[in-house]
């Protein structure tokens, strides 16, 4: 620092001394050189100062230098993983698992009221569950019969959700791709590949979330024992797998029907409308609820067969969307006759007059007996995915939220007139 003081003193004398620099022109010429010297000298002193400090530190005893290690932030859990963890009631080898009862509740209820802690299973209890699964009979009450006597892993949870939301065509194609012999059957190892492929491709998972753990030689589960026996020695035929898919869909549909019909044999049209809007969260949701209160007549009901036909339609939304574009053109409003024709093309079945009338009274925004194709498909996808759709994030998601809240505030400010004057 003493050397830096001497340098600065000399420079001050040079700049102030009239005898040395007699003219302003000379000063202007020399000034850049002086400034450069000052900067260079400062850098030199700075370097020398830190070099001395490093030398002094090296001489200090018991000094340890190490890079600070920062703990990596854990990736955020997906909505499906969070839901799985909430409804899972048992733990095996420190991993949460659902029981068949837990799975049924997870697709019917928005939240679980957990009164007890998760149960840690012993090896004997797991073996007992596998024996029960291997002896279980096929039917549309399989999961209700097993109840809490079974294990469902997270990847199997994704797989079962896919069965509830997609048509059978994709499953048959994937099954045939793994069936190298062409005999319409697969072994346990091939089925695990099928489950992995369908679970990842059909249910979209955010990029920054966790990946499902690989399965195989770890904990044996109810599905593995049911399809392949307790020791995994059997083979699964496609006809049996197809029946399992149809039975699972029928079981969930029956439970949802009983839930919204309050245990009755028929469901009121307003209860059916409530089921349609369950899990949906769109911009015009309040308008849909108002349409239900004002337009749907009281005292009319929908049977379980009518309800099941509509559920079949929701599992074929992609085919329906394509059929709708062919019938009416891209994103144009559609009438009831066009809608009914597109459903028949996509599913091979007709929707009843009660169901069609309820749908149009609920989602017809301006009373012209037509539906907005794009918005209706969006609502139905929310319904099918049961609130587990990946929400938009980032800048576009932010502005969508801003737009929604701004329109809501403007509507409240303007009142019923809709006019600022």
Residue pairs with C-beta under 8 A, 6 or more apart in sequence:
1 45
1 49
3 45
4 41
4 42
4 45
7 41
8 38
11 34
11 37
11 38
14 20
14 21
14 34
15 21
15 27
15 34
21 27
21 30
57 63
75 208
75 209
75 210
76 206
76 208
76 209
77 85
77 209
77 210
78 205
78 206
78 209
78 210
78 390
79 387
79 388
79 390
80 157
80 158
80 161
80 203
80 205
80 388
81 154
81 209
81 210
83 106
83 388
84 96
84 98
84 106
84 154
84 157
85 96
86 111
86 112
86 114
87 98
87 102
87 103
87 105
87 106
87 112
88 96
88 97
88 98
88 102
88 118
89 98
89 99
89 101
89 102
89 114
89 116
89 118
89 119
89 148
90 96
90 97
90 98
90 99
90 118
90 119
90 120
90 121
90 148
90 151
91 97
91 118
91 119
91 120
91 121
92 120
92 121
92 126
92 151
92 219
93 218
93 219
95 153
95 213
95 219
96 118
96 154
97 121
97 151
97 152
97 153
97 219
97 221
98 106
98 151
98 152
98 157
99 146
99 147
99 148
99 149
99 150
99 151
99 152
100 142
100 143
100 144
100 146
100 147
100 148
100 149
100 150
100 152
100 222
101 143
101 144
101 146
101 147
101 148
102 148
102 152
103 143
103 152
103 157
103 160
104 143
104 144
104 251
104 252
104 255
105 112
106 112
106 157
107 161
107 164
107 252
107 386
108 252
108 255
108 256
108 259
110 279
110 387
121 129
121 151
126 151
126 219
126 220
128 149
129 149
129 150
129 151
129 222
129 225
130 220
130 222
130 225
130 230
131 225
131 230
132 146
132 149
132 150
133 146
133 150
133 222
133 223
133 225
133 226
133 230
134 225
134 226
134 229
134 230
136 142
136 145
136 146
136 226
137 145
138 240
138 243
138 244
138 247
139 145
139 247
140 246
140 247
140 248
140 250
140 251
140 254
141 251
142 226
142 244
142 247
142 248
142 251
143 248
143 251
144 251
144 255
146 222
150 221
150 222
151 219
151 220
151 221
151 222
152 160
152 221
152 222
152 223
153 213
153 215
153 219
153 221
154 212
154 213
155 195
155 196
155 199
155 212
155 213
155 215
156 195
156 221
156 223
158 199
158 200
158 203
158 212
159 195
159 198
159 199
159 223
160 248
161 203
161 388
162 198
162 199
162 202
162 203
163 171
163 245
163 248
163 249
164 248
164 249
164 252
164 315
164 384
165 202
165 203
165 315
165 384
165 385
166 202
166 315
167 315
167 316
167 319
168 242
168 245
168 246
170 198
170 202
171 198
171 241
171 242
171 245
172 238
172 242
174 194
174 197
174 198
175 184
175 186
175 194
175 238
175 241
178 186
178 190
178 191
178 193
178 194
179 185
179 186
179 190
179 238
184 237
184 238
184 239
185 235
185 236
185 237
185 238
186 194
186 235
186 236
187 228
187 235
187 236
188 224
188 227
188 228
188 232
189 216
191 224
191 227
191 228
191 236
192 215
192 216
196 212
196 214
199 212
200 212
204 390
205 211
205 390
206 390
215 221
220 230
220 232
224 232
227 234
227 236
227 240
227 241
227 244
228 234
228 235
228 236
249 311
249 315
250 308
253 307
253 308
253 311
254 304
256 275
257 267
257 304
257 307
257 308
260 267
260 271
260 272
260 274
260 275
261 267
261 268
261 271
262 271
265 303
265 304
266 301
266 302
266 303
266 304
267 275
267 301
267 302
267 303
267 304
267 307
268 298
268 300
268 301
268 302
269 296
269 297
269 300
269 301
269 302
269 354
269 358
270 292
270 296
270 298
272 302
272 307
272 355
272 358
273 292
273 296
273 358
273 362
274 292
276 358
276 359
276 362
276 379
276 383
277 285
277 288
277 289
277 292
277 362
277 379
277 383
278 383
279 382
279 383
279 385
279 386
279 387
280 288
280 379
280 382
280 383
281 382
281 387
282 375
282 378
282 379
282 382
283 404
283 407
284 365
284 375
287 365
288 362
288 363
288 379
291 361
291 362
291 363
291 364
292 361
292 362
295 361
295 362
296 358
296 361
296 362
300 354
301 354
302 352
302 354
302 355
302 358
306 351
306 352
306 354
306 355
307 355
309 347
309 349
309 350
309 351
309 352
309 355
310 351
310 355
312 347
312 349
313 320
313 343
313 346
313 347
313 349
313 351
314 380
314 383
314 384
315 384
316 346
316 347
317 377
317 380
317 381
317 384
319 345
319 346
319 347
320 342
320 343
320 346
320 347
321 373
321 377
322 346
323 341
323 342
323 343
323 345
323 346
324 334
324 338
324 339
324 342
324 373
325 373
326 342
327 334
327 338
327 341
327 342
327 345
328 334
328 338
328 342
328 373
331 372
331 373
331 374
332 373
333 368
333 370
333 371
333 372
333 373
334 342
334 370
334 371
334 373
335 369
335 370
336 356
336 360
336 369
339 356
339 359
339 360
339 371
340 350
340 351
340 356
343 349
343 350
343 351
344 350
351 359
359 371
360 369
360 371
363 371
363 372
363 375
363 376
363 379
364 370
364 371
365 372
381 389
382 389
391 397
392 400
411 418
414 420
